[in-house]
Amino acid sequence: MSALYDGQKYLVEKYSIGLAPGLQLLDPKPLQQVKLEALVGGLSEPRHGFTGLENVKREIEEIDAQLPSEVLIDSNFTSTALQNQIANIPYPVVHLASHGKFSSNADETFILAWDKPIKVKELNNFLRQSQQTEDKALELLVLSACETATGDKKAALGLAGVAIQAGARSTLATLWTVSDEATAEFMSQFYRLLSQGNLSKSEALRQAQLILLNDPNYDTPYLWAAFVLLGNWL
C-alpha cells in the first residue's frame, strides 16, 4: 500500500498506514503511555542451510542503543533461551531478527533460531507464557529479515494471526525478502523515532520509510515498502 503512486507522490508520503485484520483493535492503547523495553533476538551466522545475515549485529546494536534491551544473538539465541526470557519478564517489545517465512499455513510459518526453526505455534506458546498484565502487554512484535510465502495471498492474515493469538497488539514484518543492510537502516530509524515517545507506531513506520525513500542508497520501493504494521497502529 505504501508504494501506491499517483504520478507525483507515493501514498506513504501523504499518510501513515496500518493493516487491521478486523474492525476492532485489541485494547487500542497509545504507545506513548508505555515504558519501552525490548527483548531482542537475532541470528547473524549461517545455520540450518540458511545464509548468514551480516548486518543483524548492527541492527541489534542500534536497537540496544535506543531502548533498554535484553539481547540474545547467535548461539545465545536458542528456542529455550527465548522461551525463558519471555516467560520471566513481560517485555512490551519483542524483536526477532532472523530468517523466517510467513504463510497462511501455520506449518510453513517459522522463525529460525540457533538450535532449530521455531514454528509459529511454538512461538505463540512462548508469548502466551509471558506474565502479561493489562499494564504490561506485548505492544509490538517485530519480525525482521523474514519473508511472506511467495504467492500466498492470505499470508498477511497469517501475520495478523501471529499477533492476535500471542496477545500482541501490533506486528511489524516484511512482505518480501529485503537486504539485511536496508533492514538494519530501517530498524535503526524506526526505533529512534519510536523512542522519542511522541509518535504512534504507524507514524514512526512512515517516517522511517520516508528516510529510506529520501536516501539514494535505499530509495527504491523494493527496499522500504516491504515493511508493514498489522493490528494497533497507535
Phi, psi and omega in degrees: 000319185296337183267004175300136190232129182261011182101344179231318184223154171279155181301324182294340177284346180249327188224149166275147192231131173225148179255124181254125180287347179202181183278350181241132179269155174283103176041076187289076181268128179301140183296335183298341181274001187247136172280115187278125169223149187232143165258119187241121176241143182205155179230113181256341184264155178297134179209142171054038177085001178260147179288163176287156177243090192293339182266001179297321179298318177297316179303313182293320178298321179294318178296315180299330179285337183265326184229147170301124190223147166256122189249131171238117183226142179051241187296342176274347180267077178251164179299322180292316180297318178297314180300316182294317180295316181294321183291328187273329185227127179278085179288134176287339178233127172240120184240121181240115182251096184197170171297149177184168178218143179238134183218164172287348176266114184301328182290343179254013183246124185203162169242135183272120173257176183298319186271334184185167169288136176262110180293156186298325179295323178292319177298318176303317179297319178302310185292328178290335180285346181298144180280063183279144174232178179301323182274345183229058179274164174283104185281324188211122173253116183252124181245098189258143179072013176267174178216155176273141181302132183300130176079003181268100185287344181258009184296326178299324176294326176295320177297315178298323179296325177303312182293312185295313182295328181274353182085009179281143179279334181212152172231133174248125183209180180245145180273346176207171181291125178242148179302143181292338176293313178294323179296318179298318179294315179299311183296324177301313180291319182300312182288328176298315180292319182295323183288347178292336173084004182239011181237148171286167178299316183292326179286324175297320176299312182299313183292325176294321177295322179294325177298316178292320179301325182268005177257120182304338180283340187226018192283349177290137180304333179304328185269336183244341185274353182288339186279125182230148178249123180246137179099218184293122182263000184285000000 
